[in-house]
Amino acid sequence: MSTEYQRALGRRIAQERRRRGLSQPELARLMDRSVAWVSQVERGVRKIDRMSVLEKLAETLDVPLSELAAEAPVVAAVSDEIPGAAALRLVLSGAHSLQAMLRRVPAPAGQQVKARVDHAWELTHESRYDDLADLLRDLVPTLENAARSAPAAQQAEMFELLATTYQACSASLAKLGEPEAAWIAADRAISAAERAGNPLLMAAGAFRLGFVFLRARHFDQAEETARTAAEALWHLAEQGEPEAMSLWGGLTLQRAVAAAQLNQAETAYQHLAQAREMAERLGDGRNDHNTEFGPANVVLHEVAVAVELGDAGHALRVGAALDASALSGERRARLLIDLARAHAQRRQVDEAVIALLEAETITPEQIRNHRIVRQVVTDLLSMQDPASPELRGLADRVGA
């Protein structure tokens, strides 16, 4: 490790420590190190020469490992591979569009393919990544070919199905912590939607891209993508076009989350208020472009924003009043994760564990492979000594 990189790494660790509101003694306790060790690392006078230490720092500071190891791209290779991630990357790596252009075969019936696309989104919402990869391994090349070999009157429909499929792939890769691959999938979704001549589907692709940037912690890019797409949709949403209203609302919620991550509380709550007004106009019972936008989803995001801003009391009050039964399993589990984070901020260990265990019963793959869950469980372990059997078992399952 070069001295220059060592100092840059130390500055980044100090920056992320302050972002989380931790003092040097608090970080030292979470890392099971001395305060002097933290101080020396942040000043760049002590090397971090073990990958296990760097991984623990990344988890403790709630930052992707790749961001702490900017000069060591091979770091990612030594981390445990999340099931499904490699297979989904391989789906994107095939030259399916080239093969479709050079060797066209008859296109399948639209309804038959649509049922498989709908199933892809079901698997995405259930966080069943291995099953999704198995489905997309055949579905993506099938749709790439169908979009080019179908009669002219059906090509737009096939490109729309292809765009929707790439959106599911992008959403899953973003949740799996694969921002580069998720970005590729989102970009392909937008391109396919453009070839279909469907601007609302293009906006849905931008919505997926916003999630990629949020998960990668590129909050300025998330804001720019969501802002420009929302501005483009505004005239349709204002006129009451339901799909445009759903997409505009979902993009505005992304802007709220990005603002909260940047500690811009007033801006975050302004975006939430705008989204709430749109959701009330739209009403419940819709899921346009898999946004799940509606009053319940606005409250879910209000909980997330409050947690990011450190307002645990507000998050718990709002979350307790929310009926999330109409939301997908993925969203219900995410709400429980945020409630667990709020309990952890109040040092309510048992309540946080109960929330995480309930989330695990809903989407076990998501909980056991989620970076934020590992961080929350790590924090809970530092608060409870000795750890309860339930917390210890959860820690073992999530790798904390």
MOJOKA-V726015 format. One record per backbone hydrogen bond with DSSP energy under -0.5 kcal/mol. CO is the residue of the C=O (numbers start at 0). NH is the residue of the N-H. If there is no record, write none. Layout:
co->{CO,CO}
nh->{NH,NH}
This chain:
co->{1,2,3,4,5,6,7,8,9,10,11,12,13,14,15,16,17,22,23,24,25,26,27,27,28,33,34,35,36,37,38,39,39,39,40,46,49,49,50,51,52,53,54,55,56,57,58,63,63,64,64,66,68,71,72,73,73,74,74,75,81,81,83,84,85,86,87,88,89,90,93,94,95,96,97,98,108,109,110,111,112,113,114,115,116,117,118,119,120,121,122,123,124,126,127,128,129,130,131,132,133,134,134,135,137,138,139,140,141,142,143,144,144,145,150,150,151,151,153,154,155,156,157,158,159,160,161,162,163,164,165,166,167,168,169,170,171,172,173,177,178,179,180,181,182,183,184,185,186,187,188,189,190,191,192,193,196,197,198,199,200,201,202,203,204,205,206,207,208,209,210,211,212,213,216,217,218,219,220,221,222,223,224,225,226,227,228,229,232,232,233,234,235,236,239,240,241,242,243,244,245,246,247,248,249,250,251,252,253,254,255,256,257,258,259,262,263,264,265,266,267,268,269,270,271,272,273,274,275,276,277,278,286,287,293,294,295,296,297,298,299,300,301,302,303,304,305,306,309,310,311,312,313,314,315,316,317,318,321,323,327,328,329,330,331,332,333,334,335,336,337,338,339,340,341,342,343,346,347,348,349,350,351,352,353,354,355,356,357,358,358,362,363,364,366,368,369,370,371,372,373,374,375,376,377,378,379,379,382,387,388,389,390,391,392,393,394,394}
nh->{5,6,7,8,9,10,11,12,13,14,15,16,17,18,19,21,20,26,27,28,29,30,31,32,31,37,38,39,40,41,42,43,44,45,43,48,52,53,54,55,56,57,58,59,60,62,61,66,67,67,68,69,71,74,75,76,77,77,78,78,84,85,87,88,89,90,91,92,93,93,95,98,99,100,101,102,112,113,114,115,116,117,118,119,120,121,122,123,124,125,127,126,329,128,131,132,133,134,135,136,137,137,138,139,141,142,143,144,145,146,147,147,148,149,153,154,154,155,157,158,159,160,161,162,163,164,165,166,167,168,169,170,171,172,173,174,175,177,176,181,182,183,184,185,186,187,188,189,190,191,192,193,194,195,197,196,198,201,202,203,204,205,206,207,208,209,210,211,212,213,214,215,217,216,218,221,222,223,224,225,226,227,228,229,230,231,232,233,235,236,237,238,240,239,241,244,245,246,247,248,249,250,251,252,253,254,255,256,257,258,259,260,261,263,262,264,267,268,269,270,271,272,273,274,275,276,277,278,279,280,281,282,289,290,297,298,299,300,301,302,303,304,305,306,307,308,310,309,311,314,315,316,317,318,319,320,320,321,323,326,331,332,333,334,335,336,337,338,339,340,341,342,343,344,345,347,346,348,351,352,353,354,355,356,357,358,359,360,361,361,362,366,367,368,369,370,373,374,375,376,377,378,379,380,381,382,382,383,384,391,392,393,394,395,396,397,398,399}
